[in-house]
Amino acid sequence: MDVYAQIVESIIRHQEEIIGPVAIEQAEHVQNLHLDWQQHAVTITGEPVVVIESLVQAYKDLFGQISVEVSKEAAGSLLARLQPNSLPPSLK
């Protein structure tokens, strides 16, 4: 799994710990994001930064800024593997 897919998987997993199955339901509605959550498999078919931004925004729309903070924490160590100009803006 590439680093962007790992970031998405980590964000969904952390959100799921807090909000339960709603986290998966929201992720399934993100365009160009495909999940097999039983296997924790994530496939991104579009621009990864756009997909991550859409995912974080979906959580923010439902639960506010705290969801963005949870997403940042979830992505934490994985972000170090990206170039600064490749970071999703909401996770900076």
N, C-alpha and C positions, 0 to 999 in steps of 0.2 A: 504494500500500500504506500503510495507516495505521501509526502509530508502534508499536502493539503487535505488529502483524504483522512490522514491521521488527526489533523486538527479538527475536521468536521466530526469524526467519530468521538473524539475527546469532548468536544462541546456538547454533543447530543448526550453522551453518557453522563456528564456533570449536570446538565439540565434535567435529565431523567431522574437523577438522585433527588432533586429538589421538587420537581413538578409532576413526576410520574409519567405515565404513558402519553400525556399531552405533548411532551417533548418530541416523541417519535411521530405523533400525528402531525405536528407542525413541520417537522423536517421532511415528511413525505410530500408536503405541498410546495416545497422549494423547487423551482424550475432547474433542470439540469443536475439534480441530485437524486441518486437512486440508492435505495437502502435494501439490504437483507439484514434486518436488525437481529434476527435470531442468530446469525453468524457474525454480527457486528461488522458486516461488509458494507463499505461505502464506495460508490463510484460517482465521480464527477465527470459529466460529459461536456460541460461548457467551460467558460473562463473560471478557474478556481477562486480567484479573489471575489468575483461577482457572486458566486454561489455562497461563499462564506458570509459575505455582506448580507445577502438575502436571508440566510439562516439566522444570523444575529439579529437582524431587523425584525424577523418574524417573532422571535422571543421577546424582543424589546416592545413590540406592539402589544403583546399580551401582558407582560409582567414588568415593564418599565426598565429603568436604567440598571437595576440590580441584575437583570439577565445579561446585560452587556458585561458587567463586572465578573459574573460567573463565567462567561465565555472567555474573557481575557485570562482568567485564572486557569481555565481548562486548557487553553492553548499555550500558556506560559513557556515551558521549556522547548516546545516544538517551534515557536517563533524564532528562536535563535538560529535555526537551520535555514532561515530564509534571508535573502538580501533585504536591506532596509526598504528598497523601492518595490519589493514584492509583498510587503506586509498588507493585509487587509486593513483599511483605515480604521474601522471600528475596534480593532484589536491593538492599535498602537498605544 
